[in-house]
Amino acid sequence: MSESAYFGSAKFKRIAQVTAGFGFWSGTSWVFDNVAYPGVIAWQGVVVGGIVMSAIAILVTAIFLIVYEYKKVDWMGMDALRAVRDNGDAWIQKFSGDGYENMFPRYFVKILMYFPVLFFRVALWMLNKGDALAFVGLSIISDPFVTTIYLRHGKFDGLKKKDWVIFLSSSVLSNFYWTLRSYGLVVVIRYFLRIL
């Protein structure tokens, strides 16, 4: 296939679509979760800061969900997430370092990838145990937007009452977790600043 044919192909467009969509979502989520959330909690306290950030998070993720449904395009790559769920053991094997014959690279990769592989293994287990555990896992490791679109199983048939119940339930669980996580981060940072 020529270069111009590849860049005009449906496969390239799909890769570009998912890269742009997932990149935008993950970039904004990272700043929101790791900078804004702890910052507001440090400034306003765990209760007021948690309520303010939860309200903003629910509004932003609801907008993401509405736009996602309106466009009827899987720019988050949920089909890829389902493929990871179905073939996750092969991914774990690949990143666990077992493919190296030499002892040094094998143990170096095992040590380096221990926590990511452990995290991935737990997330994969939750995704494979059905929608209830997928709901809990995705609410904690991502957000209500991702949880809701994953549990819609690729459907674009309008947001139903069930979808909004999933979204709001995930919002409560997700923001409770992120409020506690951010507060814990603030406590640790303040502790280290005091002892320095």
C-alpha positions in Angstrom: 0.0 0.0 0.0 1.4 3.4 -0.9 1.9 6.1 1.8 -0.9 8.3 0.3 -3.2 5.3 0.2 -2.5 4.4 3.8 -3.1 8.0 5.1 -6.4 8.0 3.2 -7.4 4.6 4.5 -10.2 3.9 7.0 -7.7 2.3 9.3 -5.5 5.4 9.5 -8.6 7.6 10.0 -9.7 5.3 12.9 -6.3 5.5 14.5 -6.2 9.3 14.1 -9.8 9.5 15.5 -9.0 7.5 18.6 -5.6 9.1 19.2 -7.2 12.6 19.0 -10.2 11.7 21.1 -8.5 9.7 23.7 -5.6 12.1 23.8 -7.9 15.1 24.5 -9.9 13.2 27.1 -6.8 11.8 28.9 -4.9 15.2 28.8 -7.8 17.1 30.3 -8.5 14.4 32.8 -4.9 14.3 34.0 -4.8 18.0 34.6 -8.2 18.0 36.3 -7.5 14.9 38.5 -3.9 15.6 39.4 -3.6 19.4 39.5 -7.0 21.0 39.8 -8.7 18.5 42.2 -5.9 18.5 44.8 -5.4 22.3 44.4 -9.0 23.2 45.1 -9.1 20.7 48.0 -5.9 22.3 49.4 -7.4 25.7 49.0 -11.0 25.1 50.1 -10.8 22.0 52.3 -12.0 18.4 51.8 -15.7 19.1 52.1 -16.2 22.3 50.2 -13.4 21.6 47.7 -14.7 18.1 47.2 -18.2 19.3 46.5 -17.0 22.1 44.1 -14.8 19.7 42.1 -17.4 17.0 42.1 -20.0 19.4 40.6 -17.5 20.6 38.0 -16.5 17.0 37.2 -20.1 15.9 36.7 -20.8 18.8 34.4 -17.7 18.3 32.3 -18.2 14.5 32.0 -21.9 14.9 31.2 -20.9 17.3 28.3 -18.4 14.7 27.1 -21.1 12.0 27.2 -23.7 14.1 25.4 -21.2 15.1 22.6 -20.0 11.5 22.3 -23.6 10.2 21.9 -24.5 13.1 19.5 -21.5 12.4 17.2 -22.2 8.6 17.2 -18.4 8.0 16.8 -16.4 5.8 19.1 -13.5 8.3 19.4 -12.6 6.8 22.8 -11.7 3.5 21.4 -14.1 1.4 23.5 -13.7 -1.4 20.9 -10.0 -1.4 21.7 -10.8 -1.6 25.5 -13.0 -4.6 24.8 -10.2 -6.2 22.7 -7.8 -5.6 25.7 -10.3 -7.2 28.0 -10.6 -10.3 25.7 -6.8 -10.6 25.0 -5.4 -9.2 28.2 -3.5 -12.2 29.3 -1.3 -11.9 26.1 -0.7 -8.2 27.0 0.3 -9.2 30.6 2.7 -11.8 29.3 4.2 -9.3 26.8 4.9 -6.7 29.5 5.8 -9.0 32.4 9.4 -9.6 31.0 8.9 -13.3 30.5 9.8 -13.1 26.8 13.4 -12.3 27.6 15.9 -15.2 27.7 18.7 -13.1 29.3 18.2 -12.9 33.1 19.2 -9.2 33.5 16.6 -7.7 31.0 14.0 -10.2 32.2 14.3 -9.1 35.9 14.8 -5.4 35.0 11.5 -5.4 33.0 9.7 -7.4 35.8 10.8 -4.8 38.4 10.0 -1.8 36.2 6.6 -3.1 35.2 5.6 -4.8 38.4 3.0 -2.1 39.6 1.7 -1.3 36.1 1.2 -5.0 35.4 -0.4 -5.6 38.8 -2.8 -2.6 38.2 -3.6 -3.9 34.7 -4.2 -7.4 36.1 -6.7 -6.1 38.7 -8.4 -3.9 36.1 -8.6 -6.8 33.6 -10.0 -9.1 36.3 -12.7 -6.6 37.0 -13.6 -6.1 33.4 -13.9 -9.9 32.9 -16.1 -10.4 35.9 -19.1 -8.6 34.4 -20.6 -5.2 34.3 -20.9 -4.7 38.1 -17.2 -5.0 38.8 -16.4 -3.2 35.5 -18.6 -0.3 36.8 -16.6 -0.1 40.1 -13.2 -0.5 38.4 -13.8 2.0 35.6 -15.4 4.5 38.0 -12.2 4.5 40.1 -9.5 4.3 37.4 -11.2 6.6 34.9 -14.4 8.5 35.2 -18.2 8.4 34.8 -18.0 9.2 31.1 -15.8 6.2 30.3 -17.8 3.9 32.7 -21.1 4.9 31.0 -19.9 4.5 27.4 -18.2 1.2 28.2 -21.4 -0.2 29.8 -23.4 0.8 26.8 -21.5 -1.9 24.8 -21.0 0.1 21.7 -24.6 1.3 21.3 -25.5 4.8 20.0 -29.2 4.7 20.3 -29.8 7.8 22.5 -29.1 8.1 26.2 -31.7 6.2 28.2 -32.7 6.5 31.9 -30.5 3.5 32.6 -27.5 5.3 31.1 -28.1 8.4 33.3 -28.5 6.2 36.4 -25.1 4.5 35.6 -23.6 7.9 34.9 -24.8 9.5 38.2 -23.9 6.5 40.3 -20.5 6.4 38.7 -20.1 10.1 39.4 -20.8 9.6 43.1 -18.3 6.7 43.4 -15.7 8.3 41.2 -15.8 11.7 42.9 -15.8 10.2 46.4 -12.6 8.3 45.4 -11.0 11.3 43.8 -11.8 13.6 46.7 -10.2 11.1 49.2 -7.3 10.5 46.9 -6.7 14.3 46.4 -7.0 14.9 50.1 -4.5 12.2 50.9 -2.1 13.7 48.3 -2.5 17.2 50.0 -1.9 15.7 53.4 1.3 14.0 52.2 2.6 17.1 50.4 1.9 19.3 53.5 3.7 16.8 55.7 6.8 16.7 53.5 6.8 20.5 53.2 6.8 20.8 57.1 9.7 18.4 57.6 11.9 20.0 54.9 
